[in-house]
Each structure stands twice: as C-alpha cells, then as structure tokens.
C-alpha cells in the first residue's frame, strides 16, 4: 500500500511501517485519529513505544519538529504515557 506518512516531518520508514500495521495508512488518517490514539494502537503492538514516538506523531500532525512542541503540551503527553503504561 502506498502511504504518504514518511513524507511528513518526524515520521521515518520504521514508524510508517508500524502505523500501517495498526491501520493508519495515510497522514489524513493520522490527523483524524490524533497522536494519543495512534500511540495507543502502536503501544499495543510495540510495548517499547516511548515519549519520543508520541512527540514525533504530535509534531507531525502540527507540521513541526518534535523538539518544538510547547513545554506544556510535552507535559500533557508525558502524563498520557504514564496513564497508558499503568493499564
């Protein structure tokens, strides 16, 4: 399946492959589902998924480097990962 995911900032071929594996095959689908829900799907098949991956997805959705995500949003994402890891 042809995908435009790895053409986006922060998304490499490995992440693209994993996203397709969990049913997200286009950037439009990623934007629609959101970074958190995409992370939940990815974490289900890769328990080693980490904050960097989540931040990368968030940055991709907003068209910015994951390093430029505002501090407040990064804190929200950290709290989200703690919640996911407790389940």
PDB file with one MODEL, atoms N, CA, C and O in Angstrom:
MODEL        1
ATOM      1  N   UNK A   1       0.840  -1.184   0.000  1.00  0.00           N
ATOM      2  CA  UNK A   1       0.000   0.000   0.000  1.00  0.00           C
ATOM      3  C   UNK A   1       0.886   1.249   0.000  1.00  0.00           C
ATOM      4  O   UNK A   1       1.840   1.345   0.771  1.00  0.00           O
ATOM      5  N   UNK A   2       0.563   2.182  -0.857  1.00  0.00           N
ATOM      6  CA  UNK A   2       1.300   3.443  -0.947  1.00  0.00           C
ATOM      7  C   UNK A   2       0.846   4.360   0.189  1.00  0.00           C
ATOM      8  O   UNK A   2      -0.351   4.523   0.427  1.00  0.00           O
ATOM      9  N   UNK A   3       1.797   4.943   0.873  1.00  0.00           N
ATOM     10  CA  UNK A   3       1.488   5.807   2.009  1.00  0.00           C
ATOM     11  C   UNK A   3       2.274   7.106   1.890  1.00  0.00           C
ATOM     12  O   UNK A   3       3.374   7.134   1.339  1.00  0.00           O
ATOM     13  N   UNK A   4       1.704   8.161   2.406  1.00  0.00           N
ATOM     14  CA  UNK A   4       2.399   9.451   2.427  1.00  0.00           C
ATOM     15  C   UNK A   4       2.928   9.781   3.823  1.00  0.00           C
ATOM     16  O   UNK A   4       3.358  10.907   4.074  1.00  0.00           O
ATOM     17  N   UNK A   5       2.898   8.820   4.716  1.00  0.00           N
ATOM     18  CA  UNK A   5       3.283   9.081   6.103  1.00  0.00           C
ATOM     19  C   UNK A   5       4.747   9.480   6.249  1.00  0.00           C
ATOM     20  O   UNK A   5       5.057  10.447   6.945  1.00  0.00           O
ATOM     21  N   UNK A   6       5.652   8.745   5.600  1.00  0.00           N
ATOM     22  CA  UNK A   6       7.079   9.042   5.788  1.00  0.00           C
ATOM     23  C   UNK A   6       7.509  10.319   5.080  1.00  0.00           C
ATOM     24  O   UNK A   6       8.661  10.736   5.204  1.00  0.00           O
ATOM     25  N   UNK A   7       6.608  10.938   4.349  1.00  0.00           N
ATOM     26  CA  UNK A   7       6.903  12.235   3.742  1.00  0.00           C
ATOM     27  C   UNK A   7       6.697  13.371   4.739  1.00  0.00           C
ATOM     28  O   UNK A   7       7.041  14.521   4.464  1.00  0.00           O
ATOM     29  N   UNK A   8       6.139  13.042   5.886  1.00  0.00           N
ATOM     30  CA  UNK A   8       5.850  14.047   6.911  1.00  0.00           C
ATOM     31  C   UNK A   8       7.039  14.191   7.859  1.00  0.00           C
ATOM     32  O   UNK A   8       7.821  13.258   8.042  1.00  0.00           O
ATOM     33  N   UNK A   9       7.158  15.347   8.442  1.00  0.00           N
ATOM     34  CA  UNK A   9       8.211  15.598   9.414  1.00  0.00           C
ATOM     35  C   UNK A   9       8.067  14.623  10.582  1.00  0.00           C
ATOM     36  O   UNK A   9       6.947  14.305  10.983  1.00  0.00           O
ATOM     37  N   UNK A  10       9.163  14.153  11.121  1.00  0.00           N
ATOM     38  CA  UNK A  10       9.235  13.267  12.291  1.00  0.00           C
ATOM     39  C   UNK A  10       8.851  11.820  12.024  1.00  0.00           C
ATOM     40  O   UNK A  10       8.962  10.994  12.930  1.00  0.00           O
ATOM     41  N   UNK A  11       8.405  11.479  10.824  1.00  0.00           N
ATOM     42  CA  UNK A  11       7.961  10.111  10.558  1.00  0.00           C
ATOM     43  C   UNK A  11       8.902   9.461   9.549  1.00  0.00           C
ATOM     44  O   UNK A  11       8.952   9.839   8.379  1.00  0.00           O
ATOM     45  N   UNK A  12       9.643   8.473  10.040  1.00  0.00           N
ATOM     46  CA  UNK A  12      10.547   7.723   9.177  1.00  0.00           C
ATOM     47  C   UNK A  12       9.876   6.457   8.675  1.00  0.00           C
ATOM     48  O   UNK A  12       8.711   6.190   8.972  1.00  0.00           O
ATOM     49  N   UNK A  13      10.621   5.695   7.919  1.00  0.00           N
ATOM     50  CA  UNK A  13      10.082   4.463   7.326  1.00  0.00           C
ATOM     51  C   UNK A  13       9.631   3.464   8.388  1.00  0.00           C
ATOM     52  O   UNK A  13       8.595   2.822   8.218  1.00  0.00           O
ATOM     53  N   UNK A  14      10.388   3.316   9.486  1.00  0.00           N
ATOM     54  CA  UNK A  14      10.005   2.361  10.530  1.00  0.00           C
ATOM     55  C   UNK A  14       8.674   2.742  11.171  1.00  0.00           C
ATOM     56  O   UNK A  14       7.805   1.893  11.369  1.00  0.00           O
ATOM     57  N   UNK A  15       8.521   4.022  11.493  1.00  0.00           N
ATOM     58  CA  UNK A  15       7.264   4.475  12.094  1.00  0.00           C
ATOM     59  C   UNK A  15       6.127   4.339  11.098  1.00  0.00           C
ATOM     60  O   UNK A  15       5.017   3.953  11.464  1.00  0.00           O
ATOM     61  N   UNK A  16       6.400   4.652   9.845  1.00  0.00           N
ATOM     62  CA  UNK A  16       5.384   4.490   8.807  1.00  0.00           C
ATOM     63  C   UNK A  16       4.908   3.033   8.743  1.00  0.00           C
ATOM     64  O   UNK A  16       3.706   2.770   8.692  1.00  0.00           O
ATOM     65  N   UNK A  17       5.845   2.102   8.746  1.00  0.00           N
ATOM     66  CA  UNK A  17       5.507   0.679   8.695  1.00  0.00           C
ATOM     67  C   UNK A  17       4.638   0.283   9.885  1.00  0.00           C
ATOM     68  O   UNK A  17       3.654  -0.440   9.729  1.00  0.00           O
ATOM     69  N   UNK A  18       5.006   0.758  11.069  1.00  0.00           N
ATOM     70  CA  UNK A  18       4.228   0.431  12.272  1.00  0.00           C
ATOM     71  C   UNK A  18       2.833   1.046  12.220  1.00  0.00           C
ATOM     72  O   UNK A  18       1.856   0.410  12.614  1.00  0.00           O
ATOM     73  N   UNK A  19       2.740   2.286  11.732  1.00  0.00           N
ATOM     74  CA  UNK A  19       1.427   2.924  11.631  1.00  0.00           C
ATOM     75  C   UNK A  19       0.518   2.151  10.674  1.00  0.00           C
ATOM     76  O   UNK A  19      -0.660   1.941  10.963  1.00  0.00           O
ATOM     77  N   UNK A  20       1.062   1.736   9.553  1.00  0.00           N
ATOM     78  CA  UNK A  20       0.278   0.953   8.600  1.00  0.00           C
ATOM     79  C   UNK A  20      -0.165  -0.362   9.242  1.00  0.00           C
ATOM     80  O   UNK A  20      -1.293  -0.812   9.042  1.00  0.00           O
ATOM     81  N   UNK A  21       0.734  -0.967  10.012  1.00  0.00           N
ATOM     82  CA  UNK A  21       0.424  -2.230  10.697  1.00  0.00           C
ATOM     83  C   UNK A  21      -0.775  -2.090  11.628  1.00  0.00           C
ATOM     84  O   UNK A  21      -1.541  -3.038  11.797  1.00  0.00           O
ATOM     85  N   UNK A  22      -0.943  -0.917  12.232  1.00  0.00           N
ATOM     86  CA  UNK A  22      -2.051  -0.717  13.171  1.00  0.00           C
ATOM     87  C   UNK A  22      -3.253  -0.034  12.516  1.00  0.00           C
ATOM     88  O   UNK A  22      -4.164   0.428  13.203  1.00  0.00           O
ATOM     89  N   UNK A  23      -3.246   0.026  11.184  1.00  0.00           N
ATOM     90  CA  UNK A  23      -4.430   0.513  10.478  1.00  0.00           C
ATOM     91  C   UNK A  23      -4.449   1.990  10.149  1.00  0.00           C
ATOM     92  O   UNK A  23      -5.494   2.527   9.782  1.00  0.00           O
ATOM     93  N   UNK A  24      -3.318   2.652  10.272  1.00  0.00           N
ATOM     94  CA  UNK A  24      -3.240   4.077   9.924  1.00  0.00           C
ATOM     95  C   UNK A  24      -2.340   4.166   8.692  1.00  0.00           C
ATOM     96  O   UNK A  24      -1.116   4.080   8.797  1.00  0.00           O
ATOM     97  N   UNK A  25      -2.952   4.337   7.537  1.00  0.00           N
ATOM     98  CA  UNK A  25      -2.183   4.240   6.300  1.00  0.00           C
ATOM     99  C   UNK A  25      -1.996   5.555   5.562  1.00  0.00           C
ATOM    100  O   UNK A  25      -1.416   5.573   4.477  1.00  0.00           O
ATOM    101  N   UNK A  26      -2.472   6.647   6.125  1.00  0.00           N
ATOM    102  CA  UNK A  26      -2.269   7.950   5.483  1.00  0.00           C
ATOM    103  C   UNK A  26      -2.121   9.035   6.542  1.00  0.00           C
ATOM    104  O   UNK A  26      -2.528   8.871   7.693  1.00  0.00           O
ATOM    105  N   UNK A  27      -1.534  10.133   6.125  1.00  0.00           N
ATOM    106  CA  UNK A  27      -1.368  11.265   7.034  1.00  0.00           C
ATOM    107  C   UNK A  27      -2.732  11.809   7.451  1.00  0.00           C
ATOM    108  O   UNK A  27      -2.914  12.240   8.590  1.00  0.00           O
ATOM    109  N   UNK A  28      -3.673  11.786   6.537  1.00  0.00           N
ATOM    110  CA  UNK A  28      -5.020  12.266   6.855  1.00  0.00           C
ATOM    111  C   UNK A  28      -5.652  11.414   7.962  1.00  0.00           C
ATOM    112  O   UNK A  28      -6.327  11.939   8.847  1.00  0.00           O
ATOM    113  N   UNK A  29      -5.425  10.098   7.903  1.00  0.00           N
ATOM    114  CA  UNK A  29      -5.936   9.217   8.958  1.00  0.00           C
ATOM    115  C   UNK A  29      -5.243   9.506  10.280  1.00  0.00           C
ATOM    116  O   UNK A  29      -5.884   9.507  11.331  1.00  0.00           O
ATOM    117  N   UNK A  30      -3.938   9.751  10.237  1.00  0.00           N
ATOM    118  CA  UNK A  30      -3.205  10.080  11.461  1.00  0.00           C
ATOM    119  C   UNK A  30      -3.752  11.360  12.080  1.00  0.00           C
ATOM    120  O   UNK A  30      -3.986  11.422  13.287  1.00  0.00           O
ATOM    121  N   UNK A  31      -3.953  12.370  11.258  1.00  0.00           N
ATOM    122  CA  UNK A  31      -4.502  13.634  11.767  1.00  0.00           C
ATOM    123  C   UNK A  31      -5.885  13.435  12.366  1.00  0.00           C
ATOM    124  O   UNK A  31      -6.208  14.016  13.402  1.00  0.00           O
ATOM    125  N   UNK A  32      -6.703  12.612  11.714  1.00  0.00           N
ATOM    126  CA  UNK A  32      -8.071  12.389  12.186  1.00  0.00           C
ATOM    127  C   UNK A  32      -8.099  11.639  13.515  1.00  0.00           C
ATOM    128  O   UNK A  32      -8.908  11.949  14.389  1.00  0.00           O
ATOM    129  N   UNK A  33      -7.224  10.662  13.666  1.00  0.00           N
ATOM    130  CA  UNK A  33      -7.225   9.855  14.895  1.00  0.00           C
ATOM    131  C   UNK A  33      -6.492  10.569  16.031  1.00  0.00           C
ATOM    132  O   UNK A  33      -6.837  10.392  17.199  1.00  0.00           O
ATOM    133  N   UNK A  34      -5.501  11.361  15.697  1.00  0.00           N
ATOM    134  CA  UNK A  34      -4.740  12.096  16.712  1.00  0.00           C
ATOM    135  C   UNK A  34      -3.563  11.301  17.247  1.00  0.00           C
ATOM    136  O   UNK A  34      -3.529  10.074  17.151  1.00  0.00           O
ATOM    137  N   UNK A  35      -2.610  12.007  17.804  1.00  0.00           N
ATOM    138  CA  UNK A  35      -1.369  11.395  18.283  1.00  0.00           C
ATOM    139  C   UNK A  35      -1.605  10.396  19.410  1.00  0.00           C
ATOM    140  O   UNK A  35      -1.004   9.322  19.420  1.00  0.00           O
ATOM    141  N   UNK A  36      -2.474  10.738  20.358  1.00  0.00           N
ATOM    142  CA  UNK A  36      -2.686   9.862  21.500  1.00  0.00           C
ATOM    143  C   UNK A  36      -3.301   8.525  21.097  1.00  0.00           C
ATOM    144  O   UNK A  36      -2.837   7.471  21.533  1.00  0.00           O
ATOM    145  N   UNK A  37      -4.337   8.564  20.271  1.00  0.00           N
ATOM    146  CA  UNK A  37      -4.983   7.322  19.853  1.00  0.00           C
ATOM    147  C   UNK A  37      -4.055   6.491  18.972  1.00  0.00           C
ATOM    148  O   UNK A  37      -4.044   5.263  19.060  1.00  0.00           O
ATOM    149  N   UNK A  38      -3.278   7.159  18.125  1.00  0.00           N
ATOM    150  CA  UNK A  38      -2.292   6.438  17.307  1.00  0.00           C
ATOM    151  C   UNK A  38      -1.272   5.766  18.221  1.00  0.00           C
ATOM    152  O   UNK A  38      -0.884   4.623  17.984  1.00  0.00           O
ATOM    153  N   UNK A  39      -0.841   6.468  19.257  1.00  0.00           N
ATOM    154  CA  UNK A  39       0.118   5.899  20.209  1.00  0.00           C
ATOM    155  C   UNK A  39      -0.453   4.673  20.906  1.00  0.00           C
ATOM    156  O   UNK A  39       0.249   3.676  21.078  1.00  0.00           O
ATOM    157  N   UNK A  40      -1.708   4.735  21.305  1.00  0.00           N
ATOM    158  CA  UNK A  40      -2.331   3.583  21.967  1.00  0.00           C
ATOM    159  C   UNK A  40      -2.285   2.363  21.047  1.00  0.00           C
ATOM    160  O   UNK A  40      -1.969   1.259  21.490  1.00  0.00           O
ATOM    161  N   UNK A  41      -2.596   2.561  19.783  1.00  0.00           N
ATOM    162  CA  UNK A  41      -2.540   1.446  18.827  1.00  0.00           C
ATOM    163  C   UNK A  41      -1.107   0.927  18.690  1.00  0.00           C
ATOM    164  O   UNK A  41      -0.871  -0.282  18.697  1.00  0.00           O
ATOM    165  N   UNK A  42      -0.157   1.855  18.566  1.00  0.00           N
ATOM    166  CA  UNK A  42       1.240   1.453  18.408  1.00  0.00           C
ATOM    167  C   UNK A  42       1.758   0.729  19.650  1.00  0.00           C
ATOM    168  O   UNK A  42       2.475  -0.266  19.543  1.00  0.00           O
ATOM    169  N   UNK A  43       1.394   1.228  20.814  1.00  0.00           N
ATOM    170  CA  UNK A  43       1.834   0.627  22.075  1.00  0.00           C
ATOM    171  C   UNK A  43       1.306  -0.794  22.216  1.00  0.00           C
ATOM    172  O   UNK A  43       1.957  -1.642  22.826  1.00  0.00           O
ATOM    173  N   UNK A  44       0.135  -1.056  21.656  1.00  0.00           N
ATOM    174  CA  UNK A  44      -0.443  -2.396  21.728  1.00  0.00           C
ATOM    175  C   UNK A  44       0.408  -3.418  20.974  1.00  0.00           C
ATOM    176  O   UNK A  44       0.472  -4.579  21.379  1.00  0.00           O
ATOM    177  N   UNK A  45       1.059  -3.008  19.892  1.00  0.00           N
ATOM    178  CA  UNK A  45       1.901  -3.935  19.126  1.00  0.00           C
ATOM    179  C   UNK A  45       3.377  -3.776  19.445  1.00  0.00           C
ATOM    180  O   UNK A  45       4.187  -4.639  19.109  1.00  0.00           O
ATOM    181  N   UNK A  46       3.727  -2.667  20.097  1.00  0.00           N
ATOM    182  CA  UNK A  46       5.117  -2.398  20.463  1.00  0.00           C
ATOM    183  C   UNK A  46       5.146  -1.777  21.855  1.00  0.00           C
ATOM    184  O   UNK A  46       5.156  -0.552  21.982  1.00  0.00           O
ATOM    185  N   UNK A  47       5.161  -2.610  22.911  1.00  0.00           N
ATOM    186  CA  UNK A  47       5.148  -2.092  24.281  1.00  0.00           C
ATOM    187  C   UNK A  47       6.331  -1.178  24.596  1.00  0.00           C
ATOM    188  O   UNK A  47       6.311  -0.470  25.603  1.00  0.00           O
ATOM    189  N   UNK A  48       7.347  -1.184  23.759  1.00  0.00           N
ATOM    190  CA  UNK A  48       8.501  -0.314  23.951  1.00  0.00           C
ATOM    191  C   UNK A  48       8.311   1.079  23.375  1.00  0.00           C
ATOM    192  O   UNK A  48       9.221   1.905  23.438  1.00  0.00           O
ATOM    193  N   UNK A  49       7.124   1.352  22.806  1.00  0.00           N
ATOM    194  CA  UNK A  49       6.852   2.689  22.272  1.00  0.00           C
ATOM    195  C   UNK A  49       7.077   3.719  23.382  1.00  0.00           C
ATOM    196  O   UNK A  49       6.726   3.486  24.538  1.00  0.00           O
ATOM    197  N   UNK A  50       7.666   4.858  23.015  1.00  0.00           N
ATOM    198  CA  UNK A  50       8.107   5.808  24.036  1.00  0.00           C
ATOM    199  C   UNK A  50       7.601   7.225  23.777  1.00  0.00           C
ATOM    200  O   UNK A  50       6.911   7.493  22.793  1.00  0.00           O
ATOM    201  N   UNK A  51       7.964   8.115  24.683  1.00  0.00           N
ATOM    202  CA  UNK A  51       7.575   9.516  24.587  1.00  0.00           C
ATOM    203  C   UNK A  51       8.069  10.141  23.294  1.00  0.00           C
ATOM    204  O   UNK A  51       7.356  10.947  22.695  1.00  0.00           O
ATOM    205  N   UNK A  52       9.258   9.796  22.852  1.00  0.00           N
ATOM    206  CA  UNK A  52       9.781  10.370  21.608  1.00  0.00           C
ATOM    207  C   UNK A  52       8.877  10.045  20.430  1.00  0.00           C
ATOM    208  O   UNK A  52       8.652  10.892  19.565  1.00  0.00           O
ATOM    209  N   UNK A  53       8.361   8.829  20.394  1.00  0.00           N
ATOM    210  CA  UNK A  53       7.444   8.439  19.324  1.00  0.00           C
ATOM    211  C   UNK A  53       6.173   9.274  19.391  1.00  0.00           C
ATOM    212  O   UNK A  53       5.720   9.804  18.376  1.00  0.00           O
ATOM    213  N   UNK A  54       5.604   9.392  20.569  1.00  0.00           N
ATOM    214  CA  UNK A  54       4.381  10.175  20.740  1.00  0.00           C
ATOM    215  C   UNK A  54       4.614  11.631  20.360  1.00  0.00           C
ATOM    216  O   UNK A  54       3.787  12.234  19.676  1.00  0.00           O
ATOM    217  N   UNK A  55       5.715  12.191  20.791  1.00  0.00           N
ATOM    218  CA  UNK A  55       6.027  13.583  20.438  1.00  0.00           C
ATOM    219  C   UNK A  55       6.251  13.725  18.940  1.00  0.00           C
ATOM    220  O   UNK A  55       5.872  14.736  18.347  1.00  0.00           O
ATOM    221  N   UNK A  56       6.861  12.723  18.329  1.00  0.00           N
ATOM    222  CA  UNK A  56       7.056  12.748  16.887  1.00  0.00           C
ATOM    223  C   UNK A  56       5.730  12.777  16.146  1.00  0.00           C
ATOM    224  O   UNK A  56       5.564  13.525  15.183  1.00  0.00           O
ATOM    225  N   UNK A  57       4.788  11.961  16.598  1.00  0.00           N
ATOM    226  CA  UNK A  57       3.459  11.941  15.986  1.00  0.00           C
ATOM    227  C   UNK A  57       2.758  13.279  16.178  1.00  0.00           C
ATOM    228  O   UNK A  57       2.158  13.812  15.245  1.00  0.00           O
ATOM    229  N   UNK A  58       2.834  13.810  17.373  1.00  0.00           N
ATOM    230  CA  UNK A  58       2.212  15.109  17.673  1.00  0.00           C
ATOM    231  C   UNK A  58       2.814  16.197  16.795  1.00  0.00           C
ATOM    232  O   UNK A  58       2.090  17.006  16.214  1.00  0.00           O
ATOM    233  N   UNK A  59       4.133  16.216  16.700  1.00  0.00           N
ATOM    234  CA  UNK A  59       4.794  17.209  15.861  1.00  0.00           C
ATOM    235  C   UNK A  59       4.421  17.056  14.399  1.00  0.00           C
ATOM    236  O   UNK A  59       4.190  18.047  13.707  1.00  0.00           O
ATOM    237  N   UNK A  60       4.362  15.811  13.923  1.00  0.00           N
ATOM    238  CA  UNK A  60       3.990  15.564  12.528  1.00  0.00           C
ATOM    239  C   UNK A  60       2.605  16.127  12.225  1.00  0.00           C
ATOM    240  O   UNK A  60       2.396  16.768  11.195  1.00  0.00           O
ATOM    241  N   UNK A  61       1.681  15.884  13.117  1.00  0.00           N
ATOM    242  CA  UNK A  61       0.310  16.373  12.926  1.00  0.00           C
ATOM    243  C   UNK A  61       0.291  17.892  12.799  1.00  0.00           C
ATOM    244  O   UNK A  61      -0.506  18.448  12.043  1.00  0.00           O
ATOM    245  N   UNK A  62       1.170  18.559  13.540  1.00  0.00           N
ATOM    246  CA  UNK A  62       1.201  20.031  13.527  1.00  0.00           C
ATOM    247  C   UNK A  62       2.258  20.598  12.584  1.00  0.00           C
ATOM    248  O   UNK A  62       2.409  21.815  12.475  1.00  0.00           O
ATOM    249  N   UNK A  63       2.990  19.715  11.903  1.00  0.00           N
ATOM    250  CA  UNK A  63       3.978  20.161  10.922  1.00  0.00           C
ATOM    251  C   UNK A  63       5.213  20.799  11.517  1.00  0.00           C
ATOM    252  O   UNK A  63       5.842  21.656  10.896  1.00  0.00           O
ATOM    253  N   UNK A  64       5.565  20.371  12.748  1.00  0.00           N
ATOM    254  CA  UNK A  64       6.746  20.936  13.403  1.00  0.00           C
ATOM    255  C   UNK A  64       7.653  19.817  13.915  1.00  0.00           C
ATOM    256  O   UNK A  64       7.206  18.688  14.121  1.00  0.00           O
ATOM    257  N   UNK A  65       8.909  20.138  14.114  1.00  0.00           N
ATOM    258  CA  UNK A  65       9.833  19.190  14.724  1.00  0.00           C
ATOM    259  C   UNK A  65       9.334  18.857  16.122  1.00  0.00           C
ATOM    260  O   UNK A  65       8.798  19.720  16.818  1.00  0.00           O
ATOM    261  N   UNK A  66       9.509  17.608  16.531  1.00  0.00           N
ATOM    262  CA  UNK A  66       9.035  17.226  17.869  1.00  0.00           C
ATOM    263  C   UNK A  66       9.759  17.999  18.958  1.00  0.00           C
ATOM    264  O   UNK A  66       9.255  18.104  20.076  1.00  0.00           O
ATOM    265  N   UNK A  67      10.925  18.539  18.655  1.00  0.00           N
ATOM    266  CA  UNK A  67      11.672  19.352  19.625  1.00  0.00           C
ATOM    267  C   UNK A  67      10.989  20.688  19.895  1.00  0.00           C
ATOM    268  O   UNK A  67      11.245  21.322  20.919  1.00  0.00           O
ATOM    269  N   UNK A  68      10.128  21.113  18.988  1.00  0.00           N
ATOM    270  CA  UNK A  68       9.488  22.423  19.108  1.00  0.00           C
ATOM    271  C   UNK A  68       8.088  22.367  19.701  1.00  0.00           C
ATOM    272  O   UNK A  68       7.388  23.379  19.742  1.00  0.00           O
ATOM    273  N   UNK A  69       7.681  21.206  20.154  1.00  0.00           N
ATOM    274  CA  UNK A  69       6.378  21.099  20.818  1.00  0.00           C
ATOM    275  C   UNK A  69       6.451  21.910  22.112  1.00  0.00           C
ATOM    276  O   UNK A  69       7.415  21.782  22.866  1.00  0.00           O
ATOM    277  N   UNK A  70       5.451  22.737  22.374  1.00  0.00           N
ATOM    278  CA  UNK A  70       5.470  23.549  23.598  1.00  0.00           C
ATOM    279  C   UNK A  70       5.614  22.687  24.858  1.00  0.00           C
ATOM    280  O   UNK A  70       5.097  21.573  24.932  1.00  0.00           O
ATOM    281  N   UNK A  71       6.321  23.227  25.827  1.00  0.00           N
ATOM    282  CA  UNK A  71       6.605  22.508  27.072  1.00  0.00           C
ATOM    283  C   UNK A  71       5.327  22.000  27.740  1.00  0.00           C
ATOM    284  O   UNK A  71       5.288  20.872  28.231  1.00  0.00           O
ATOM    285  N   UNK A  72       4.287  22.827  27.760  1.00  0.00           N
ATOM    286  CA  UNK A  72       3.037  22.427  28.402  1.00  0.00           C
ATOM    287  C   UNK A  72       2.450  21.194  27.721  1.00  0.00           C
ATOM    288  O   UNK A  72       1.942  20.292  28.387  1.00  0.00           O
ATOM    289  N   UNK A  73       2.522  21.159  26.389  1.00  0.00           N
ATOM    290  CA  UNK A  73       1.985  20.009  25.653  1.00  0.00           C
ATOM    291  C   UNK A  73       2.831  18.767  25.901  1.00  0.00           C
ATOM    292  O   UNK A  73       2.296  17.664  26.020  1.00  0.00           O
ATOM    293  N   UNK A  74       4.152  18.938  25.979  1.00  0.00           N
ATOM    294  CA  UNK A  74       5.013  17.793  26.282  1.00  0.00           C
ATOM    295  C   UNK A  74       4.671  17.205  27.648  1.00  0.00           C
ATOM    296  O   UNK A  74       4.677  15.986  27.820  1.00  0.00           O
ATOM    297  N   UNK A  75       4.378  18.051  28.603  1.00  0.00           N
ATOM    298  CA  UNK A  75       3.990  17.574  29.936  1.00  0.00           C
ATOM    299  C   UNK A  75       2.684  16.784  29.867  1.00  0.00           C
ATOM    300  O   UNK A  75       2.542  15.760  30.534  1.00  0.00           O
ATOM    301  N   UNK A  76       1.729  17.260  29.059  1.00  0.00           N
ATOM    302  CA  UNK A  76       0.475  16.528  28.882  1.00  0.00           C
ATOM    303  C   UNK A  76       0.742  15.152  28.256  1.00  0.00           C
ATOM    304  O   UNK A  76       0.150  14.151  28.658  1.00  0.00           O
ATOM    305  N   UNK A  77       1.630  15.121  27.282  1.00  0.00           N
ATOM    306  CA  UNK A  77       1.956  13.859  26.624  1.00  0.00           C
ATOM    307  C   UNK A  77       2.663  12.901  27.581  1.00  0.00           C
ATOM    308  O   UNK A  77       2.422  11.694  27.540  1.00  0.00           O
ATOM    309  N   UNK A  78       3.530  13.429  28.438  1.00  0.00           N
ATOM    310  CA  UNK A  78       4.194  12.588  29.449  1.00  0.00           C
ATOM    311  C   UNK A  78       3.164  11.978  30.389  1.00  0.00           C
ATOM    312  O   UNK A  78       3.239  10.791  30.709  1.00  0.00           O
ATOM    313  N   UNK A  79       2.210  12.776  30.828  1.00  0.00           N
ATOM    314  CA  UNK A  79       1.160  12.279  31.723  1.00  0.00           C
ATOM    315  C   UNK A  79       0.313  11.217  31.015  1.00  0.00           C
ATOM    316  O   UNK A  79      -0.093  10.228  31.625  1.00  0.00           O
ATOM    317  N   UNK A  80       0.057  11.430  29.741  1.00  0.00           N
ATOM    318  CA  UNK A  80      -0.715  10.464  28.960  1.00  0.00           C
ATOM    319  C   UNK A  80       0.020   9.123  28.899  1.00  0.00           C
ATOM    320  O   UNK A  80      -0.596   8.073  29.080  1.00  0.00           O
ATOM    321  N   UNK A  81       1.315   9.152  28.649  1.00  0.00           N
ATOM    322  CA  UNK A  81       2.088   7.910  28.573  1.00  0.00           C
ATOM    323  C   UNK A  81       2.082   7.186  29.918  1.00  0.00           C
ATOM    324  O   UNK A  81       1.974   5.961  29.953  1.00  0.00           O
ATOM    325  N   UNK A  82       2.196   7.915  31.013  1.00  0.00           N
ATOM    326  CA  UNK A  82       2.127   7.277  32.334  1.00  0.00           C
ATOM    327  C   UNK A  82       0.804   6.566  32.525  1.00  0.00           C
ATOM    328  O   UNK A  82       0.752   5.468  33.079  1.00  0.00           O
ATOM    329  N   UNK A  83      -0.276   7.202  32.059  1.00  0.00           N
ATOM    330  CA  UNK A  83      -1.602   6.604  32.179  1.00  0.00           C
ATOM    331  C   UNK A  83      -1.685   5.332  31.318  1.00  0.00           C
ATOM    332  O   UNK A  83      -2.192   4.310  31.782  1.00  0.00           O
ATOM    333  N   UNK A  84      -1.198   5.384  30.088  1.00  0.00           N
ATOM    334  CA  UNK A  84      -1.227   4.222  29.187  1.00  0.00           C
ATOM    335  C   UNK A  84      -0.404   3.082  29.771  1.00  0.00           C
ATOM    336  O   UNK A  84      -0.823   1.926  29.710  1.00  0.00           O
ATOM    337  N   UNK A  85       0.752   3.385  30.332  1.00  0.00           N
ATOM    338  CA  UNK A  85       1.638   2.345  30.853  1.00  0.00           C
ATOM    339  C   UNK A  85       1.076   1.680  32.105  1.00  0.00           C
ATOM    340  O   UNK A  85       1.461   0.552  32.413  1.00  0.00           O
ATOM    341  N   UNK A  86       0.185   2.333  32.831  1.00  0.00           N
ATOM    342  CA  UNK A  86      -0.432   1.739  34.018  1.00  0.00           C
ATOM    343  C   UNK A  86      -1.504   0.719  33.658  1.00  0.00           C
ATOM    344  O   UNK A  86      -1.855  -0.130  34.478  1.00  0.00           O
ATOM    345  N   UNK A  87      -2.022   0.796  32.443  1.00  0.00           N
ATOM    346  CA  UNK A  87      -3.118  -0.097  32.028  1.00  0.00           C
ATOM    347  C   UNK A  87      -2.611  -1.468  31.690  1.00  0.00           C
ATOM    348  O   UNK A  87      -3.396  -2.343  31.324  1.00  0.00           O
TER     349      UNK A  87
ENDMDL
END
